[in-house]
Amino acid sequence: MSFERFVVAASDFSDLTGFPVGLELAEALTAAAHELHGTTTPDATLTTAVRLAVHLLPGAEHAGVFEIERGDTLRTVAWSDDVVREAGHPDPPYWERLWTSPVVRMADSGGPDGDRPGLRSVLSMRLRADKRRMTVLTAYAREPHAFDERTARLGRLFTTHVSLALNSATVREQLTEAMHTRDLIGQATGILMERLDIDAAAAFESLVRASQRENVKLRDLARRIVGSSDN
């Protein structure tokens, strides 16, 4: 699957010096990038991202990552705590804006008696997207108006690092899966050569025909054959 990556120019953040993040901004982002790129799977990258967002973004108390499909289907894929998992989410028009804008803010979600009691400020930042689906990092705060324009711009810079690390981890995972699939198909081909007394080309062709006939993915059929041989 091909995703668009969102990268912003460093010049967009030239006035963020002295931002209260506990460390100098450059040092904090470098440390965050180092930790993000040390993750080995997309799930680990996103789990790390929500934890870092709470520490890095001023005012953020909770964070989550959501996958949003056109048609308003939303799925929570990472969260800093159960508050994010159990909270209601902004209405669909809020998320719809993220298809055209990399950052969307909600100054006040409706007050303590609204749909999201305790999560009144919302800051959402797009990580990656294709025509059907996008991945969004969202920070929350209990107080209204917790996220200003400078926080949103810092969030964009942070999510650039998250996006790069996420794409890197995704590619590594896909390569690992491809290597595993190749080995699996090779084992299944070898088993068919022995069972049917045929050469490698004929065994592979037999595997492909069976996959098409049964409408089963080649790797799943190969896994079945290897599994039956082990039993």
N, C-alpha and C positions, 0 to 999 in steps of 0.2 A: 504494500500500500504506500502511495506517495503522499507525503505531507508537505505543506509549505512551512518553512521555518520563519520565525519573526525575529529579525535582528535590528537593533536600533543603533544609531550613531552615538559615539561617546560625547560628541559636541552637544547633544540634546540635554546633557546632565552637567554642564559646566558650572551651573550655579548651585549645585547641591553640596558644595564643600561645607564641612561643619555640621552635616546632618547628624542628628543624635542617635547613632546606632550602637554606641558603646565603644566601637573601634573606629578608626578612620575609615571613611567609606570605601576607599580602594582596598584596604586590608580586609575589611569585612566581606566584600564581594569576592576577593581572591580566595579567602578561606572557604566561602560558600561554594565557589566554583570547584575548588579542589575536592571538597567532600562529595559534591554532586557527580563529578567525573570518576570518582572512586567506586560508584555503585555499578553493579554488574548486570542488573535486570531492570526493565522499565518500571516494574512495581516498586523496586527498591529506590529508584530515582524519584518517583512521585512521593513515596513515604518520607524520604529525606527532604524533599522540596517543601512539604507542608510544615514540617518541623522547623526548617530554616526560615520560612516565611514569618512564622510567629515571632522569631527572635530578631529578624532583620528589619521588618517593616514597622515603623513607628505606629503605635496604636493597635496593632494586630494582636488579638487574643486567641483566635482560633483560625484554622485554615483547612481547606479541603480542595480536592481535585475532582472535577466532574467531566464525564464524557457526555456530550450533547449531540443528538442526531436531529436532523431536520424533521419537523413534525412534533417537536417539543418533548422528545424522549430524553430523560436525564438519568444518568447513573453515577453514583458516588464511587470513585475508585481509590481514593486515599483521603485520610482525615487525620487531624491532629488529636482528636478526642471524640468521645461519644456525643458531645454537644452538637458537633457538625452532622453526625450521622442521624441524629434524632430530630434536628431542627427542620422546620418547613423551609422551602426555598422560594426565592422571589418568583413572581408570576412570569409566564412565558415571554411577554414583551421585553422584560429585562434581559433575558438571555439572547433574544433575537438580535439585540443591538450588537452583540459580540461578533456576529457574522461580518459586520462592516467596520467595527471599531476594535482596536486591540485592547483597550481598557474601558471598563464601564464602572461607574460608582453609583451607589445609592446612599444619600446622606442620612436618611432616616427611614427604616423599613415599615414604620407605622406605629411606633411607640410600644410601651410595655404590654398593651392589650391587643397588639396586632398579631399577624400570622407567625411572626418569628420573635416571640418574647425573649429578651436577653441578647439578641443579635441585631442591633438596630443599624449599625454601619456595615456596608457591604462594598468590597472592592474586588472586581473580577478582572483577570488578565488572561488573554488568550495565549495558550502555549503552542498549539499547532492545529491545523485544520485541513480538510479536503472538502470536496463538494457536498458530502453527506454528513460529516462528523467533525466535531472540534473538541479539543481538550482544553479545559479552563482551570486555572488556579484562582481560588477565591479566598480572600481574607475577611474576617468578621471582627467586630468590636461591639461591646455592650452599650457604649455611649454613642449617641447620634453625632454626625459630623466628625467622626474620628479620622477620616482619611482626606487629606487635602491634595492639591494638585502635585505638590512635590513628592508626596508619598506615592501617588500614582506613577509618576515618572521614575522613581526609584524602583517601583514594582516592575515596570517595563524592563529596566536594566537587569533586574534579578531574573525575570522570566526568560530573558534571552539566554542566560546561562543554563536555566532549567531546560529550555527547549533544545539547546545543543547537546546537553548531557542525555536527554531523553532519546533523541534521535540516535546518538551513539550507542546507547544501551539497546535500543530496538534493533539496530543493524547487527550488533554482536549476537543478540538472541536469535535473529533470523539465520545468521551464518551457522550458529551452533545447531539449530534445528535442521538446516539443509545438510550439514555434515552427518548428523544422526540419521536423517532420512536416506541419504546416499548409502550409508553403511547397512541400513536395514534392508534396502532394496537389493544390495549386493548379497546379503545373507540369504534372502528369499530366492534370488536367482540361483544361487549355489544349491539350495535345497531342491529346487525344481530340476536342475541339471541332473542331480543324483537320482531323484525319484523317476524321472521320465527318460533318463539316458539320452539327453539332448545337449547341444552345445549352448554356450552362454547367450548368443543372439536369439536362439529359438526359445530359451527359457525366459528371457526378458520379454520377447514378443508375446509369449503365453501369459505372462503376468499382466501385461498391458491389456490384452484382449479380455482377460477375466475381470480386470478393473472396470472396463467399459461395460461389459455385459452385466455385472452386478451393481453398476453405478456406485462404486466405492472408490475412495481416493487410493491412489497407488500405494502410498505409505501405510494406510490402514490395512490394506490387503496384505502387504509385505509383513506387517507386524503380526497379523493373524497366522500367516504361514510359518513365520519364525517361532511364534508361540506354540503352535501345534507340534512343531518339531521338537521343542524342548520338553513337552509333556510325555 
